Each structure stands twice: as C-alpha cells, then as structure tokens.
C-alpha cells in the first residue's frame, strides 16, 4: 500500500471551479503508481470531493501540469 500527497502548485480557475495554490489531499492506494495517472484520476477526484467538497471531474483533464504528486510511503 502506498500513500501519496497531491498538491495544487498554481491557482486554477476553470469551468466555475477555483483551486488555490497549496490545496492538498492525501491519497492511500493499493498500487505504487501515481494516482493522477491511474484509473482516470478517480482517487484524486474523490479525495478533493471528500476534503474540500469540490467536484473537479469536469476540469481534471486540465490539471496535469499543476498537480504535484509526492509519494509519502
């Protein structure tokens, strides 16, 4: 099991959704692969919904350049 921290590195405003620089979520996964690139990022989308109450699914495809992923464990 791996634990990843995903951080927004730059403020993004798109499609009525605004993500501020520094927003971060921690995501546990069963695999050792980056959660942004696996399964359409569903774990990342679910984590932002759970932590911030924001559904980023409509803009997720544009976030690749601003999401910084760090493996914690």
PDB file with SEQRES, HELIX, SHEET and CRYST1 records, atoms N, CA, C and O in Angstrom:
SEQRES   1 A   73  UNK UNK UNK UNK UNK UNK UNK UNK UNK UNK UNK UNK UNK          
SEQRES   2 A   73  UNK UNK UNK UNK UNK UNK UNK UNK UNK UNK UNK UNK UNK          
SEQRES   3 A   73  UNK UNK UNK UNK UNK UNK UNK UNK UNK UNK UNK UNK UNK          
SEQRES   4 A   73  UNK UNK UNK UNK UNK UNK UNK UNK UNK UNK UNK UNK UNK          
SEQRES   5 A   73  UNK UNK UNK UNK UNK UNK UNK UNK UNK UNK UNK UNK UNK          
SEQRES   6 A   73  UNK UNK UNK UNK UNK UNK UNK UNK                              
HELIX    1 AA1 UNK A   39  UNK A   41  5                                   3    
HELIX    2 AA2 UNK A   42  UNK A   52  1                                  11    
HELIX    3 AA3 UNK A   60  UNK A   62  5                                   3    
SHEET    1 AA1 2 UNK A  12  UNK A  14  0                                        
SHEET    2 AA1 2 UNK A  17  UNK A  19 -1                                        
SHEET    1 AA2 3 UNK A  24  UNK A  29  0                                        
SHEET    2 AA2 3 UNK A   2  UNK A   8 -1                                        
SHEET    3 AA2 3 UNK A  67  UNK A  71 -1                                        
CRYST1    1.000    1.000    1.000  90.00  90.00  90.00 P 1           1          
ATOM      1  N   UNK A   1       0.844  -1.179   0.000  1.00  0.00           N  
ATOM      2  CA  UNK A   1       0.000   0.000   0.000  1.00  0.00           C  
ATOM      3  C   UNK A   1       0.888   1.240   0.000  1.00  0.00           C  
ATOM      4  O   UNK A   1       1.892   1.294   0.711  1.00  0.00           O  
ATOM      5  N   UNK A   2       0.516   2.227  -0.794  1.00  0.00           N  
ATOM      6  CA  UNK A   2       1.283   3.469  -0.899  1.00  0.00           C  
ATOM      7  C   UNK A   2       0.420   4.646  -0.472  1.00  0.00           C  
ATOM      8  O   UNK A   2      -0.809   4.592  -0.529  1.00  0.00           O  
ATOM      9  N   UNK A   3       1.088   5.712  -0.041  1.00  0.00           N  
ATOM     10  CA  UNK A   3       0.404   6.925   0.372  1.00  0.00           C  
ATOM     11  C   UNK A   3       0.988   8.083  -0.423  1.00  0.00           C  
ATOM     12  O   UNK A   3       2.199   8.307  -0.415  1.00  0.00           O  
ATOM     13  N   UNK A   4       0.118   8.815  -1.108  1.00  0.00           N  
ATOM     14  CA  UNK A   4       0.550   9.933  -1.945  1.00  0.00           C  
ATOM     15  C   UNK A   4      -0.055  11.237  -1.449  1.00  0.00           C  
ATOM     16  O   UNK A   4      -1.179  11.263  -0.949  1.00  0.00           O  
ATOM     17  N   UNK A   5       0.701  12.312  -1.593  1.00  0.00           N  
ATOM     18  CA  UNK A   5       0.212  13.657  -1.301  1.00  0.00           C  
ATOM     19  C   UNK A   5       0.154  14.408  -2.623  1.00  0.00           C  
ATOM     20  O   UNK A   5       1.161  14.523  -3.321  1.00  0.00           O  
ATOM     21  N   UNK A   6      -1.023  14.918  -2.968  1.00  0.00           N  
ATOM     22  CA  UNK A   6      -1.215  15.659  -4.211  1.00  0.00           C  
ATOM     23  C   UNK A   6      -1.495  17.110  -3.844  1.00  0.00           C  
ATOM     24  O   UNK A   6      -2.423  17.400  -3.088  1.00  0.00           O  
ATOM     25  N   UNK A   7      -0.681  18.026  -4.388  1.00  0.00           N  
ATOM     26  CA  UNK A   7      -0.765  19.444  -4.063  1.00  0.00           C  
ATOM     27  C   UNK A   7      -0.986  20.256  -5.330  1.00  0.00           C  
ATOM     28  O   UNK A   7      -0.375  19.984  -6.364  1.00  0.00           O  
ATOM     29  N   UNK A   8      -1.861  21.251  -5.249  1.00  0.00           N  
ATOM     30  CA  UNK A   8      -2.062  22.182  -6.357  1.00  0.00           C  
ATOM     31  C   UNK A   8      -0.917  23.185  -6.305  1.00  0.00           C  
ATOM     32  O   UNK A   8      -0.753  23.885  -5.306  1.00  0.00           O  
ATOM     33  N   UNK A   9      -0.121  23.262  -7.373  1.00  0.00           N  
ATOM     34  CA  UNK A   9       1.072  24.114  -7.366  1.00  0.00           C  
ATOM     35  C   UNK A   9       0.813  25.521  -7.891  1.00  0.00           C  
ATOM     36  O   UNK A   9       1.638  26.413  -7.694  1.00  0.00           O  
ATOM     37  N   UNK A  10      -0.316  25.733  -8.554  1.00  0.00           N  
ATOM     38  CA  UNK A  10      -0.624  27.031  -9.151  1.00  0.00           C  
ATOM     39  C   UNK A  10      -2.135  27.213  -9.128  1.00  0.00           C  
ATOM     40  O   UNK A  10      -2.870  26.256  -9.373  1.00  0.00           O  
ATOM     41  N   UNK A  11      -2.611  28.412  -8.841  1.00  0.00           N  
ATOM     42  CA  UNK A  11      -4.046  28.671  -8.809  1.00  0.00           C  
ATOM     43  C   UNK A  11      -4.663  28.412 -10.179  1.00  0.00           C  
ATOM     44  O   UNK A  11      -4.132  28.828 -11.209  1.00  0.00           O  
ATOM     45  N   UNK A  12      -5.799  27.712 -10.166  1.00  0.00           N  
ATOM     46  CA  UNK A  12      -6.504  27.368 -11.400  1.00  0.00           C  
ATOM     47  C   UNK A  12      -7.961  27.785 -11.256  1.00  0.00           C  
ATOM     48  O   UNK A  12      -8.592  27.502 -10.238  1.00  0.00           O  
ATOM     49  N   UNK A  13      -8.494  28.453 -12.268  1.00  0.00           N  
ATOM     50  CA  UNK A  13      -9.915  28.790 -12.316  1.00  0.00           C  
ATOM     51  C   UNK A  13     -10.437  28.352 -13.676  1.00  0.00           C  
ATOM     52  O   UNK A  13     -10.024  28.879 -14.710  1.00  0.00           O  
ATOM     53  N   UNK A  14     -11.336  27.395 -13.668  1.00  0.00           N  
ATOM     54  CA  UNK A  14     -11.857  26.862 -14.926  1.00  0.00           C  
ATOM     55  C   UNK A  14     -13.250  26.298 -14.699  1.00  0.00           C  
ATOM     56  O   UNK A  14     -13.508  25.633 -13.696  1.00  0.00           O  
ATOM     57  N   UNK A  15     -14.139  26.568 -15.635  1.00  0.00           N  
ATOM     58  CA  UNK A  15     -15.474  25.974 -15.617  1.00  0.00           C  
ATOM     59  C   UNK A  15     -16.206  26.228 -14.294  1.00  0.00           C  
ATOM     60  O   UNK A  15     -16.946  25.366 -13.820  1.00  0.00           O  
ATOM     61  N   UNK A  16     -16.003  27.390 -13.707  1.00  0.00           N  
ATOM     62  CA  UNK A  16     -16.661  27.739 -12.453  1.00  0.00           C  
ATOM     63  C   UNK A  16     -16.037  27.129 -11.214  1.00  0.00           C  
ATOM     64  O   UNK A  16     -16.591  27.249 -10.121  1.00  0.00           O  
ATOM     65  N   UNK A  17     -14.900  26.479 -11.363  1.00  0.00           N  
ATOM     66  CA  UNK A  17     -14.203  25.841 -10.246  1.00  0.00           C  
ATOM     67  C   UNK A  17     -12.876  26.548 -10.037  1.00  0.00           C  
ATOM     68  O   UNK A  17     -12.155  26.816 -10.997  1.00  0.00           O  
ATOM     69  N   UNK A  18     -12.552  26.851  -8.795  1.00  0.00           N  
ATOM     70  CA  UNK A  18     -11.287  27.516  -8.484  1.00  0.00           C  
ATOM     71  C   UNK A  18     -10.511  26.680  -7.473  1.00  0.00           C  
ATOM     72  O   UNK A  18     -11.012  26.359  -6.396  1.00  0.00           O  
ATOM     73  N   UNK A  19      -9.285  26.336  -7.839  1.00  0.00           N  
ATOM     74  CA  UNK A  19      -8.379  25.632  -6.939  1.00  0.00           C  
ATOM     75  C   UNK A  19      -7.236  26.572  -6.615  1.00  0.00           C  
ATOM     76  O   UNK A  19      -6.611  27.127  -7.519  1.00  0.00           O  
ATOM     77  N   UNK A  20      -6.957  26.755  -5.343  1.00  0.00           N  
ATOM     78  CA  UNK A  20      -5.894  27.655  -4.908  1.00  0.00           C  
ATOM     79  C   UNK A  20      -4.582  26.907  -4.751  1.00  0.00           C  
ATOM     80  O   UNK A  20      -4.556  25.727  -4.400  1.00  0.00           O  
ATOM     81  N   UNK A  21      -3.511  27.605  -5.012  1.00  0.00           N  
ATOM     82  CA  UNK A  21      -2.178  27.055  -4.807  1.00  0.00           C  
ATOM     83  C   UNK A  21      -2.042  26.617  -3.350  1.00  0.00           C  
ATOM     84  O   UNK A  21      -2.421  27.353  -2.439  1.00  0.00           O  
ATOM     85  N   UNK A  22      -1.510  25.437  -3.136  1.00  0.00           N  
ATOM     86  CA  UNK A  22      -1.315  24.922  -1.785  1.00  0.00           C  
ATOM     87  C   UNK A  22      -2.388  23.960  -1.309  1.00  0.00           C  
ATOM     88  O   UNK A  22      -2.189  23.271  -0.308  1.00  0.00           O  
ATOM     89  N   UNK A  23      -3.522  23.893  -2.000  1.00  0.00           N  
ATOM     90  CA  UNK A  23      -4.542  22.912  -1.614  1.00  0.00           C  
ATOM     91  C   UNK A  23      -3.943  21.524  -1.797  1.00  0.00           C  
ATOM     92  O   UNK A  23      -3.312  21.245  -2.817  1.00  0.00           O  
ATOM     93  N   UNK A  24      -4.140  20.652  -0.804  1.00  0.00           N  
ATOM     94  CA  UNK A  24      -3.562  19.320  -0.925  1.00  0.00           C  
ATOM     95  C   UNK A  24      -4.452  18.257  -0.314  1.00  0.00           C  
ATOM     96  O   UNK A  24      -5.223  18.512   0.611  1.00  0.00           O  
ATOM     97  N   UNK A  25      -4.322  17.061  -0.859  1.00  0.00           N  
ATOM     98  CA  UNK A  25      -5.037  15.896  -0.354  1.00  0.00           C  
ATOM     99  C   UNK A  25      -4.040  14.751  -0.217  1.00  0.00           C  
ATOM    100  O   UNK A  25      -3.035  14.700  -0.925  1.00  0.00           O  
ATOM    101  N   UNK A  26      -4.329  13.844   0.693  1.00  0.00           N  
ATOM    102  CA  UNK A  26      -3.507  12.648   0.883  1.00  0.00           C  
ATOM    103  C   UNK A  26      -4.349  11.460   0.435  1.00  0.00           C  
ATOM    104  O   UNK A  26      -5.508  11.314   0.823  1.00  0.00           O  
ATOM    105  N   UNK A  27      -3.735  10.613  -0.394  1.00  0.00           N  
ATOM    106  CA  UNK A  27      -4.470   9.519  -1.020  1.00  0.00           C  
ATOM    107  C   UNK A  27      -3.777   8.184  -0.755  1.00  0.00           C  
ATOM    108  O   UNK A  27      -2.637   7.989  -1.178  1.00  0.00           O  
ATOM    109  N   UNK A  28      -4.447   7.261  -0.061  1.00  0.00           N  
ATOM    110  CA  UNK A  28      -3.900   5.901   0.065  1.00  0.00           C  
ATOM    111  C   UNK A  28      -4.294   5.093  -1.176  1.00  0.00           C  
ATOM    112  O   UNK A  28      -5.430   5.191  -1.641  1.00  0.00           O  
ATOM    113  N   UNK A  29      -3.376   4.306  -1.706  1.00  0.00           N  
ATOM    114  CA  UNK A  29      -3.681   3.471  -2.871  1.00  0.00           C  
ATOM    115  C   UNK A  29      -3.168   2.054  -2.648  1.00  0.00           C  
ATOM    116  O   UNK A  29      -2.270   1.824  -1.838  1.00  0.00           O  
ATOM    117  N   UNK A  30      -3.740   1.131  -3.362  1.00  0.00           N  
ATOM    118  CA  UNK A  30      -3.299  -0.260  -3.303  1.00  0.00           C  
ATOM    119  C   UNK A  30      -2.104  -0.503  -4.212  1.00  0.00           C  
ATOM    120  O   UNK A  30      -1.395  -1.499  -4.063  1.00  0.00           O  
ATOM    121  N   UNK A  31      -1.881   0.409  -5.153  1.00  0.00           N  
ATOM    122  CA  UNK A  31      -0.779   0.247  -6.101  1.00  0.00           C  
ATOM    123  C   UNK A  31       0.328   1.248  -5.783  1.00  0.00           C  
ATOM    124  O   UNK A  31       0.145   2.150  -4.967  1.00  0.00           O  
ATOM    125  N   UNK A  32       1.459   1.081  -6.425  1.00  0.00           N  
ATOM    126  CA  UNK A  32       2.575   2.009  -6.222  1.00  0.00           C  
ATOM    127  C   UNK A  32       2.692   2.987  -7.388  1.00  0.00           C  
ATOM    128  O   UNK A  32       3.748   3.583  -7.600  1.00  0.00           O  
ATOM    129  N   UNK A  33       1.618   3.147  -8.135  1.00  0.00           N  
ATOM    130  CA  UNK A  33       1.607   4.017  -9.305  1.00  0.00           C  
ATOM    131  C   UNK A  33       0.950   5.351  -8.966  1.00  0.00           C  
ATOM    132  O   UNK A  33       0.027   5.408  -8.153  1.00  0.00           O  
ATOM    133  N   UNK A  34       1.426   6.414  -9.586  1.00  0.00           N  
ATOM    134  CA  UNK A  34       0.908   7.765  -9.404  1.00  0.00           C  
ATOM    135  C   UNK A  34      -0.623   7.783  -9.551  1.00  0.00           C  
ATOM    136  O   UNK A  34      -1.129   7.388 -10.601  1.00  0.00           O  
ATOM    137  N   UNK A  35      -1.373   8.226  -8.533  1.00  0.00           N  
ATOM    138  CA  UNK A  35      -2.834   8.193  -8.586  1.00  0.00           C  
ATOM    139  C   UNK A  35      -3.440   9.171  -9.589  1.00  0.00           C  
ATOM    140  O   UNK A  35      -4.603   9.022  -9.961  1.00  0.00           O  
ATOM    141  N   UNK A  36      -2.680  10.164 -10.030  1.00  0.00           N  
ATOM    142  CA  UNK A  36      -3.187  11.106 -11.028  1.00  0.00           C  
ATOM    143  C   UNK A  36      -3.319  10.420 -12.387  1.00  0.00           C  
ATOM    144  O   UNK A  36      -4.233  10.719 -13.155  1.00  0.00           O  
ATOM    145  N   UNK A  37      -2.411   9.509 -12.674  1.00  0.00           N  
ATOM    146  CA  UNK A  37      -2.395   8.875 -13.993  1.00  0.00           C  
ATOM    147  C   UNK A  37      -3.072   7.506 -14.035  1.00  0.00           C  
ATOM    148  O   UNK A  37      -3.137   6.889 -15.098  1.00  0.00           O  
ATOM    149  N   UNK A  38      -3.565   7.031 -12.922  1.00  0.00           N  
ATOM    150  CA  UNK A  38      -4.194   5.707 -12.863  1.00  0.00           C  
ATOM    151  C   UNK A  38      -5.714   5.847 -12.768  1.00  0.00           C  
ATOM    152  O   UNK A  38      -6.225   6.682 -12.022  1.00  0.00           O  
ATOM    153  N   UNK A  39      -6.419   5.028 -13.526  1.00  0.00           N  
ATOM    154  CA  UNK A  39      -7.876   4.937 -13.423  1.00  0.00           C  
ATOM    155  C   UNK A  39      -8.563   6.282 -13.646  1.00  0.00           C  
ATOM    156  O   UNK A  39      -9.584   6.566 -13.020  1.00  0.00           O  
ATOM    157  N   UNK A  40      -8.020   7.100 -14.520  1.00  0.00           N  
ATOM    158  CA  UNK A  40      -8.623   8.398 -14.821  1.00  0.00           C  
ATOM    159  C   UNK A  40      -8.582   9.375 -13.663  1.00  0.00           C  
ATOM    160  O   UNK A  40      -9.328  10.354 -13.648  1.00  0.00           O  
ATOM    161  N   UNK A  41      -7.711   9.118 -12.686  1.00  0.00           N  
ATOM    162  CA  UNK A  41      -7.586  10.021 -11.542  1.00  0.00           C  
ATOM    163  C   UNK A  41      -8.753   9.965 -10.571  1.00  0.00           C  
ATOM    164  O   UNK A  41      -8.958  10.899  -9.795  1.00  0.00           O  
ATOM    165  N   UNK A  42      -9.513   8.888 -10.605  1.00  0.00           N  
ATOM    166  CA  UNK A  42     -10.713   8.796  -9.763  1.00  0.00           C  
ATOM    167  C   UNK A  42     -10.405   8.933  -8.272  1.00  0.00           C  
ATOM    168  O   UNK A  42     -11.201   9.509  -7.531  1.00  0.00           O  
ATOM    169  N   UNK A  43      -9.261   8.413  -7.825  1.00  0.00           N  
ATOM    170  CA  UNK A  43      -8.899   8.549  -6.410  1.00  0.00           C  
ATOM    171  C   UNK A  43      -8.628  10.006  -6.050  1.00  0.00           C  
ATOM    172  O   UNK A  43      -8.988  10.454  -4.962  1.00  0.00           O  
ATOM    173  N   UNK A  44      -8.002  10.740  -6.950  1.00  0.00           N  
ATOM    174  CA  UNK A  44      -7.708  12.160  -6.720  1.00  0.00           C  
ATOM    175  C   UNK A  44      -9.006  12.965  -6.722  1.00  0.00           C  
ATOM    176  O   UNK A  44      -9.211  13.817  -5.858  1.00  0.00           O  
ATOM    177  N   UNK A  45      -9.868  12.700  -7.678  1.00  0.00           N  
ATOM    178  CA  UNK A  45     -11.159  13.388  -7.760  1.00  0.00           C  
ATOM    179  C   UNK A  45     -11.970  13.138  -6.490  1.00  0.00           C  
ATOM    180  O   UNK A  45     -12.557  14.066  -5.933  1.00  0.00           O  
ATOM    181  N   UNK A  46     -12.002  11.889  -6.034  1.00  0.00           N  
ATOM    182  CA  UNK A  46     -12.747  11.539  -4.814  1.00  0.00           C  
ATOM    183  C   UNK A  46     -12.148  12.213  -3.587  1.00  0.00           C  
ATOM    184  O   UNK A  46     -12.882  12.630  -2.691  1.00  0.00           O  
ATOM    185  N   UNK A  47     -10.827  12.323  -3.535  1.00  0.00           N  
ATOM    186  CA  UNK A  47     -10.173  12.959  -2.387  1.00  0.00           C  
ATOM    187  C   UNK A  47     -10.502  14.448  -2.316  1.00  0.00           C  
ATOM    188  O   UNK A  47     -10.761  14.966  -1.230  1.00  0.00           O  
ATOM    189  N   UNK A  48     -10.496  15.144  -3.448  1.00  0.00           N  
ATOM    190  CA  UNK A  48     -10.859  16.567  -3.450  1.00  0.00           C  
ATOM    191  C   UNK A  48     -12.324  16.746  -3.060  1.00  0.00           C  
ATOM    192  O   UNK A  48     -12.667  17.709  -2.374  1.00  0.00           O  
ATOM    193  N   UNK A  49     -13.181  15.838  -3.487  1.00  0.00           N  
ATOM    194  CA  UNK A  49     -14.591  15.892  -3.105  1.00  0.00           C  
ATOM    195  C   UNK A  49     -14.737  15.680  -1.598  1.00  0.00           C  
ATOM    196  O   UNK A  49     -15.500  16.388  -0.942  1.00  0.00           O  
ATOM    197  N   UNK A  50     -14.016  14.719  -1.058  1.00  0.00           N  
ATOM    198  CA  UNK A  50     -14.102  14.389   0.366  1.00  0.00           C  
ATOM    199  C   UNK A  50     -13.544  15.504   1.248  1.00  0.00           C  
ATOM    200  O   UNK A  50     -14.164  15.866   2.249  1.00  0.00           O  
ATOM    201  N   UNK A  51     -12.386  16.050   0.893  1.00  0.00           N  
ATOM    202  CA  UNK A  51     -11.708  17.032   1.741  1.00  0.00           C  
ATOM    203  C   UNK A  51     -12.274  18.442   1.575  1.00  0.00           C  
ATOM    204  O   UNK A  51     -12.504  19.139   2.564  1.00  0.00           O  
ATOM    205  N   UNK A  52     -12.499  18.864   0.332  1.00  0.00           N  
ATOM    206  CA  UNK A  52     -12.898  20.249   0.067  1.00  0.00           C  
ATOM    207  C   UNK A  52     -14.342  20.400  -0.400  1.00  0.00           C  
ATOM    208  O   UNK A  52     -14.845  21.521  -0.477  1.00  0.00           O  
ATOM    209  N   UNK A  53     -15.016  19.302  -0.713  1.00  0.00           N  
ATOM    210  CA  UNK A  53     -16.382  19.386  -1.219  1.00  0.00           C  
ATOM    211  C   UNK A  53     -16.446  19.925  -2.637  1.00  0.00           C  
ATOM    212  O   UNK A  53     -17.458  20.501  -3.039  1.00  0.00           O  
ATOM    213  N   UNK A  54     -15.360  19.741  -3.407  1.00  0.00           N  
ATOM    214  CA  UNK A  54     -15.274  20.250  -4.772  1.00  0.00           C  
ATOM    215  C   UNK A  54     -15.213  19.074  -5.741  1.00  0.00           C  
ATOM    216  O   UNK A  54     -14.380  18.180  -5.596  1.00  0.00           O  
ATOM    217  N   UNK A  55     -16.104  19.086  -6.730  1.00  0.00           N  
ATOM    218  CA  UNK A  55     -16.073  18.053  -7.766  1.00  0.00           C  
ATOM    219  C   UNK A  55     -15.210  18.559  -8.922  1.00  0.00           C  
ATOM    220  O   UNK A  55     -15.647  19.392  -9.716  1.00  0.00           O  
ATOM    221  N   UNK A  56     -13.979  18.046  -9.008  1.00  0.00           N  
ATOM    222  CA  UNK A  56     -13.044  18.507 -10.039  1.00  0.00           C  
ATOM    223  C   UNK A  56     -13.066  17.627 -11.286  1.00  0.00           C  
ATOM    224  O   UNK A  56     -12.212  17.774 -12.160  1.00  0.00           O  
ATOM    225  N   UNK A  57     -14.026  16.721 -11.377  1.00  0.00           N  
ATOM    226  CA  UNK A  57     -14.042  15.787 -12.509  1.00  0.00           C  
ATOM    227  C   UNK A  57     -14.161  16.497 -13.852  1.00  0.00           C  
ATOM    228  O   UNK A  57     -13.603  16.027 -14.843  1.00  0.00           O  
ATOM    229  N   UNK A  58     -14.878  17.622 -13.907  1.00  0.00           N  
ATOM    230  CA  UNK A  58     -15.067  18.312 -15.185  1.00  0.00           C  
ATOM    231  C   UNK A  58     -13.809  19.037 -15.658  1.00  0.00           C  
ATOM    232  O   UNK A  58     -13.692  19.341 -16.845  1.00  0.00           O  
ATOM    233  N   UNK A  59     -12.865  19.320 -14.758  1.00  0.00           N  
ATOM    234  CA  UNK A  59     -11.637  20.022 -15.160  1.00  0.00           C  
ATOM    235  C   UNK A  59     -10.384  19.183 -14.930  1.00  0.00           C  
ATOM    236  O   UNK A  59      -9.271  19.666 -15.134  1.00  0.00           O  
ATOM    237  N   UNK A  60     -10.552  17.943 -14.509  1.00  0.00           N  
ATOM    238  CA  UNK A  60      -9.393  17.123 -14.158  1.00  0.00           C  
ATOM    239  C   UNK A  60      -8.400  16.987 -15.303  1.00  0.00           C  
ATOM    240  O   UNK A  60      -7.190  16.994 -15.077  1.00  0.00           O  
ATOM    241  N   UNK A  61      -8.892  16.864 -16.520  1.00  0.00           N  
ATOM    242  CA  UNK A  61      -8.001  16.689 -17.673  1.00  0.00           C  
ATOM    243  C   UNK A  61      -7.085  17.894 -17.894  1.00  0.00           C  
ATOM    244  O   UNK A  61      -6.067  17.767 -18.573  1.00  0.00           O  
ATOM    245  N   UNK A  62      -7.424  19.058 -17.337  1.00  0.00           N  
ATOM    246  CA  UNK A  62      -6.591  20.260 -17.496  1.00  0.00           C  
ATOM    247  C   UNK A  62      -5.619  20.455 -16.334  1.00  0.00           C  
ATOM    248  O   UNK A  62      -4.822  21.393 -16.360  1.00  0.00           O  
ATOM    249  N   UNK A  63      -5.664  19.601 -15.324  1.00  0.00           N  
ATOM    250  CA  UNK A  63      -4.873  19.809 -14.110  1.00  0.00           C  
ATOM    251  C   UNK A  63      -3.512  19.122 -14.109  1.00  0.00           C  
ATOM    252  O   UNK A  63      -2.744  19.298 -13.162  1.00  0.00           O  
ATOM    253  N   UNK A  64      -3.200  18.366 -15.115  1.00  0.00           N  
ATOM    254  CA  UNK A  64      -1.954  17.603 -15.137  1.00  0.00           C  
ATOM    255  C   UNK A  64      -0.708  18.429 -14.860  1.00  0.00           C  
ATOM    256  O   UNK A  64       0.214  17.953 -14.198  1.00  0.00           O  
ATOM    257  N   UNK A  65      -0.670  19.651 -15.353  1.00  0.00           N  
ATOM    258  CA  UNK A  65       0.520  20.492 -15.198  1.00  0.00           C  
ATOM    259  C   UNK A  65       0.600  21.171 -13.833  1.00  0.00           C  
ATOM    260  O   UNK A  65       1.671  21.638 -13.444  1.00  0.00           O  
ATOM    261  N   UNK A  66      -0.504  21.235 -13.105  1.00  0.00           N  
ATOM    262  CA  UNK A  66      -0.493  21.975 -11.837  1.00  0.00           C  
ATOM    263  C   UNK A  66      -0.592  21.085 -10.602  1.00  0.00           C  
ATOM    264  O   UNK A  66      -0.549  21.588  -9.479  1.00  0.00           O  
ATOM    265  N   UNK A  67      -0.723  19.787 -10.788  1.00  0.00           N  
ATOM    266  CA  UNK A  67      -0.778  18.877  -9.643  1.00  0.00           C  
ATOM    267  C   UNK A  67       0.603  18.292  -9.385  1.00  0.00           C  
ATOM    268  O   UNK A  67       1.192  17.649 -10.254  1.00  0.00           O  
ATOM    269  N   UNK A  68       1.105  18.523  -8.189  1.00  0.00           N  
ATOM    270  CA  UNK A  68       2.409  17.990  -7.783  1.00  0.00           C  
ATOM    271  C   UNK A  68       2.145  16.753  -6.923  1.00  0.00           C  
ATOM    272  O   UNK A  68       1.429  16.824  -5.924  1.00  0.00           O  
ATOM    273  N   UNK A  69       2.723  15.635  -7.316  1.00  0.00           N  
ATOM    274  CA  UNK A  69       2.492  14.369  -6.621  1.00  0.00           C  
ATOM    275  C   UNK A  69       3.762  13.940  -5.911  1.00  0.00           C  
ATOM    276  O   UNK A  69       4.834  13.876  -6.512  1.00  0.00           O  
ATOM    277  N   UNK A  70       3.628  13.645  -4.614  1.00  0.00           N  
ATOM    278  CA  UNK A  70       4.756  13.153  -3.825  1.00  0.00           C  
ATOM    279  C   UNK A  70       4.353  11.846  -3.157  1.00  0.00           C  
ATOM    280  O   UNK A  70       3.276  11.748  -2.568  1.00  0.00           O  
ATOM    281  N   UNK A  71       5.211  10.853  -3.250  1.00  0.00           N  
ATOM    282  CA  UNK A  71       4.959   9.591  -2.564  1.00  0.00           C  
ATOM    283  C   UNK A  71       5.463   9.728  -1.134  1.00  0.00           C  
ATOM    284  O   UNK A  71       6.642  10.000  -0.909  1.00  0.00           O  
ATOM    285  N   UNK A  72       4.567   9.540  -0.166  1.00  0.00           N  
ATOM    286  CA  UNK A  72       4.917   9.673   1.249  1.00  0.00           C  
ATOM    287  C   UNK A  72       5.465   8.348   1.773  1.00  0.00           C  
ATOM    288  O   UNK A  72       6.518   8.308   2.410  1.00  0.00           O  
ATOM    289  N   UNK A  73       4.743   7.270   1.498  1.00  0.00           N  
ATOM    290  CA  UNK A  73       5.161   5.932   1.951  1.00  0.00           C  
ATOM    291  C   UNK A  73       5.155   4.993   0.765  1.00  0.00           C  
ATOM    292  O   UNK A  73       5.474   3.813   0.911  1.00  0.00           O  
TER     293      UNK A  73                                                      
END                                                                             
